[in-house]
């Protein structure tokens, strides 16, 4: 799940919620970088002067972002087999 300015798209929903520090996860550097880029891509859609105008430039861009997120979720599942990893969008 992404949220503007969260710093991480990976959240812990059992320990009170909130984004997890990616450096604390036992994942590959490649996946860690990909997650950070995905978060940065979301942050780039934020309009500081008019937050209500925030969002993707087109429906296609939003669909591509969602597809990337689902792919990242599957990579997390592969690299963290002992953890429950869910994708949330909304």
Residue, then its C-alpha position, 0 to 999 in steps of 0.5 A: x500500500x502506498x501513501x503520500x510521504x510514507x517512505x515505504x509501500x510495505x506496511x505492518x498491519x499487525x503491530x498498530x499499522x504503519x509503513x515498515x523501514x525497507x532496510x529492516x526487511x530480509x529482501x534482496x537489494x533489487x526488490x528493496x530498490x524496486x519498492x522504493x522506486x514504486x513509492x517514489x512514483x506514487x509520491x510524484x503524483x501528489x500535488x502540493x498546491x492542490x492535494x485534491x488534484x493529486x493522481x495519475x496523469x491517465x487511467x493507463x498510468x494508474x493501471x500500470x502502477x497497479x500492475x507494478x504493485x501486484x508484481x512487487x507483492x508477488x516478489x515479496x511473497x517469494x522473498x518472504x515465504x514465512x510472512x503473509x503479504x497482501x496487496x491493498x489498493x484503494 
